[in-house]
Amino acid sequence: MIIAVDGPSGSGKSSTARGVADRLGLRFLDTGATYRAVTWSAIEHGLDLDDTAAVAQRARELRLELSTDPLNQFVIADGSDITAAIREPRISEQVSKIATNLDVRKELIRRQREIIDDAQPSGGIVVEGRDIATVVATDAELKVLLTADQEARLARRGAELAVGSVTAEQLRDQIVRRDADDSTVAEFQVASDGAVTIDSTDLSLEEVIDVISRLAKEASTE
């Protein structure tokens, strides 16, 4: 089974998808981590992130390993453990430049599909991102668009970050500006054909996991 979870920043995609994967005994893929890894690598190599060709070449050359264990997540790039580094504000501020690079997207979508294919013998995978149902895994048995109102998303993202690590302006930039930028290359504001929309504004994490797990079980018996 493939479960696709799409949605805007701060909607709870990662926590929800990990929880569903753990609940159902599936693998888990955070596609956003692949874009963050390329961002980290491009910055480490001193590249101009507006040089789309150079950044795309870096994406193709990058040796990248991602854990698909929902309870033990790690990201290794060119031999370095960057699990924590890719969550730093400096990466969050720049990742949209990478995510809107069409050649980078082509390379990372190829890699994401390989990971999804590799997970099938183990029972399946929960994949979260912005274009999973529409591009990466259009054959997913369950497609979910996870949404929440803007203030709820800001509050959730703020709670995930260390106190004082970002200003209110930086936090809003991470949510509002990134969504605006990324929406130029991925459709994650409106449900794709066959997708179920879940508004998590007034739901707890466990409640959202319960809903998606139930839908997944129903989809698996159809």
N, C-alpha and C positions, 0 to 999 in steps of 0.2 A: 504494500500500500504506500502511496505517496500522498501526504497531506501538505497542501500549499497554504501558507499563512502570509498574506500581504497586508500592508497598511502603512500609515504615516509614522514619522518619528514620535516616540513616546507613547505609542498606542498599546505597548505591552507585548509586542510580537515575540521578542526573544524569550522573555520569562514564560510566556504562555506556551510557545512552541517547545521549549525545553521540558516544561511540565507535562505536556501532552505526550511527548516522546518517552519520558520516564514512566508515565502512567501506563502506556500501551506497549512498552518494551520495544520501541522503535529507535532508530538512529536519529540524529538531529544535525541540521546544517544551518548555520547563520551565514547567509550569503553576504551580508554587510561586512563581515570580518574579512572577506577576500578583498573588497575595495579598500578597506582600512589598511590591510597589509601592503597593498601596492602603494598607497599613499605614504606609508612609513618608509618603504624601500626607496621610493622616488626622492623623498626628502633626505634620507640618509646618503643617497648618491649625489646630492646637490643639484638635482634636476630642476629646471624651470617647469613648474606644473602646467603652465600654459603651452609648453612645447608638446603638443599632443602626440607627435610621432615618437619622440624620445621616451615619453612616459609609456606609450603602448609597447615599445620595444622592451622596456624594463619589466612590464607585466608579463611579456612572453618569456623572458629570461629568468624570472623569479622562481626559485625553488620553494614551493609552498606546501606545508603540511598542516591540515586542520583535523582536529579530533571530531568525531561524530558521536562520541559518548556524551549524552546529555548531562551526566553527572561529573564529567571530567573534561572540561573544555580547555583546549590550548591551541595556539597558533604559532607555528615555527616558520620563519622566513630566512632562507639562505643559512640555515643552521642556528639562527638566533631565536630564542623564545621571546616573542613580542606580544604575548597574551595581554599583559597589562599595558604595554606601550601604545597599542592601537586604540586604547580608550582615552588617551590623554587629550585635553582640549586642543592642542596644536594639530592633532589628527582630525578631530571632529570639525575643526574650522576649515580644513582644506579638502576633506574627502569628496565633497560634491564636484570638485574639479576633476577628480579621477572618475567618479561615477557617471559623469556626463561626457566622458571621452568614449566615443562609439567603438573605437578599436580596442580599448581596454575592456569594454563591456563584452565585446565579441569573444575575447580570450577568456575572460572570467566565466562567462556563461558556458563555454566549452568545458572548463574545469568543473564547474558546478554540476553539469550533467553527468560527467564521469563519476563524481562522488555519489550522485543519486543512483546511477546504474550499479555501482559497487555495493550499495546498501541493500539492494533488492533481495539477494539470497538470504540476508539476515532477518527478513520480514518486512522491511520498508523503512521510510524515513519521513520526518517532519521537516519541511524546508520553509524558512521564513525570509522575507525580503520585501521588495517593492514590485517585482515583475515575475513572480514565480508562476502564478496561474496563467498569465498572459504570454509569457515567453519561455521561461526556463523549464517548466514542467506542465505543459498544457494538458497532459493526459492524467493529471493528478485525480485520484478517486474522490478526494474532498478538497474543495477550494473555499478558503475563508478570507473575507476582507474584515480585518479587525480595526475598528475605529474608536475614537474617543474625542470629546470636545477639546479645544485648544488648551484651556486652563488646566484640565486634568492631565493632559500630556506634558505640559510644562512642569506641573507638580511632580509627576512620576519621574521624569528625567532628572529633575533637581534632586530627588530623593536618592537616585542611583549614584550620584556624584558625591565626592568628598566635600564636606562643608567648607565653603570658601574657595573651592577649586576653580569656580567660574562665577562671573558676575551675572546679574539678572539679564543684562543685555546680551552677554555671550550665550546664556541659556536659551533666550528667545531666538538668537541667531541659529543655534543648533537645530531648533525645531521648525521655526517658521521659514527662515531663509533657505535652509537645506531642502525642505519639502518643495518650495517654489522652484529651486534649481533642478532638483531631481525629477520633478513632474514634466520637465521638457523632454525627457528620454524614457520615462516609465509611467504607466498609468496605475496609480495606487489610491486614487481618491474615489473611484467609482467601481463597484463590483463588476468583475468580468462575467461572461456568460456562465451560468451554472454555479456561481459562487454564492455563499451564504454570508450576509453581512451581520456582524456582531458588534454592537456598540457597548464598549466596556466601561463607559464613563461612570456608571453607578454599580458596576459589578466588581467583586473582589477577584484576585488572581485565581483562587480556587474555583470560583463560580464559572469563570471563563474556561478554565481547563475542563471542568465537568461538562459544559455545553459541547465543546469541540470533541471531547472523548466520546460522548454519546453519539454525536453525528458521525464520527469515524466508525463506530461499531455498526451503526445503521448502514453506512455506505458499504461496509465490508460484507454485508449479508445480501446486498442487492444483486 
